[in-house]
Amino acid sequence: MRILIILGHPNPRSLNHAIAYAVRDNMREAGHDVVFHDLYAERFDPLLFDNEIPEKGNVPAEILSHSNDLCSADGIVIVHPNWWGQPPAILKGWIDRVFRPGLAYRFEEGDSGEGIPIGMLRAKTAVVLNTSNTEESREQKVFGDPLDAIWRRCIFDLCGVRSFHRRMFTVVVTSTWQQRAAWIEEAKRICRNVFEEDPHNKSDV
Ligand SMILES: Cc1cc2nc3c(=O)[nH]c(=O)nc-3n(C[C@H](O)[C@H](O)[C@H](O)COP(=O)(O)O)c2cc1C
């Protein structure tokens, strides 16, 4: 399968980097065709300007290339920390610019944009791996786990990716090296299982 992995974290020594690179290598070892973007390392520009917004807007080749990576993927893995209940801005900008109308989603003929979008992504399955410093029960009770709604419903379900898997590794700041190593192994296992055993992953082509 063609797997797209996106990493949004500035520190090469972070747990997020360790997770994303371990998953990348593990997916490659499993025989997948992996496309990997470390957005900070690539200095991805997250700013969406007006001329780029319309479906037939003026879109730089670099962004179209990202959209092509997204649209041609059979599976998608996103790795990022919880920053204020949201993805880091660089990753938010990747969503804004890369999930384009007419490529990631579209509206019915005659719809002016107020209707229910139709998902166009080829991928059947997405995995989101997050890290945070909040206990799971507090995240659920106090904050309502906004990252789950953002990725599961606002983005992947809307774009037609129905099989969604998410894991929040927490609490990072007080975790031991053994715990972090175990989380990295778990992240690898999640992706291995999801992309090898999930029958939804069988692409039509
Ligand atoms: C700008 C910023 C905002 C953050 N917001 C939250 C938050 O809302 N909830 C939380 O649990 N942790 C928050 N954190 C902590 C990070 O989630 C935590 O440092 C990260 O997940 C640890 O993983 P890492 O070692 O890979 O950076 C925030 C950190 C930063 C820098």
The ligand as a MOL file (V3000), in Angstrom:
LIG
                    3D

  0  0  0     0  0            999 V3000
M  V30 BEGIN CTAB
M  V30 COUNTS 31 33 0 0 0
M  V30 BEGIN ATOM
M  V30 1 C 2.3530 25.6060 22.2800 0
M  V30 2 C 2.0800 24.3940 23.1440 0
M  V30 3 C 0.7810 24.1200 23.5090 0
M  V30 4 C 0.5050 22.9770 24.2650 0
M  V30 5 N -0.8040 22.6900 24.6030 0
M  V30 6 C -1.0820 21.5740 25.2730 0
M  V30 7 C -2.4270 21.2240 25.5760 0
M  V30 8 O -3.3750 21.9270 25.2540 0
M  V30 9 N -2.6500 20.0540 26.2600 0
M  V30 10 C -1.6230 19.2520 26.6460 0
M  V30 11 O -1.8730 18.2120 27.2560 0
M  V30 12 N -0.3370 19.5460 26.3520 0
M  V30 13 C -0.0510 20.6790 25.6800 0
M  V30 14 N 1.2510 20.9640 25.3750 0
M  V30 15 C 2.3110 19.9930 25.7250 0
M  V30 16 C 2.6470 19.0910 24.5480 0
M  V30 17 O 1.5170 18.3790 24.1020 0
M  V30 18 C 3.7640 18.1360 24.9350 0
M  V30 19 O 4.8980 18.8960 25.2270 0
M  V30 20 C 4.0950 17.1580 23.8380 0
M  V30 21 O 2.9900 16.3510 23.5470 0
M  V30 22 C 5.2520 16.2510 24.2810 0
M  V30 23 O 5.7090 15.5020 23.1920 0
M  V30 24 P 7.1370 15.8380 22.5250 0
M  V30 25 O 8.1680 15.4460 23.5150 0
M  V30 26 O 7.2040 15.0280 21.2930 0
M  V30 27 O 7.1430 17.3320 22.2880 0
M  V30 28 C 1.5490 22.1120 24.6550 0
M  V30 29 C 2.8770 22.4290 24.2870 0
M  V30 30 C 3.1440 23.5510 23.5390 0
M  V30 31 C 4.5760 23.8580 23.1550 0
M  V30 END ATOM
M  V30 BEGIN BOND
M  V30 1 1 1 2
M  V30 2 1 2 3
M  V30 3 2 2 30
M  V30 4 2 3 4
M  V30 5 1 4 5
M  V30 6 1 4 28
M  V30 7 2 5 6
M  V30 8 1 6 7
M  V30 9 1 6 13
M  V30 10 2 7 8
M  V30 11 1 7 9
M  V30 12 1 9 10
M  V30 13 2 10 11
M  V30 14 1 10 12
M  V30 15 2 12 13
M  V30 16 1 13 14
M  V30 17 1 14 15
M  V30 18 1 14 28
M  V30 19 1 15 16
M  V30 20 1 16 17
M  V30 21 1 16 18
M  V30 22 1 18 19
M  V30 23 1 18 20
M  V30 24 1 20 21
M  V30 25 1 20 22
M  V30 26 1 22 23
M  V30 27 1 23 24
M  V30 28 2 24 25
M  V30 29 1 24 26
M  V30 30 1 24 27
M  V30 31 2 28 29
M  V30 32 1 29 30
M  V30 33 1 30 31
M  V30 END BOND
M  V30 END CTAB
M  END
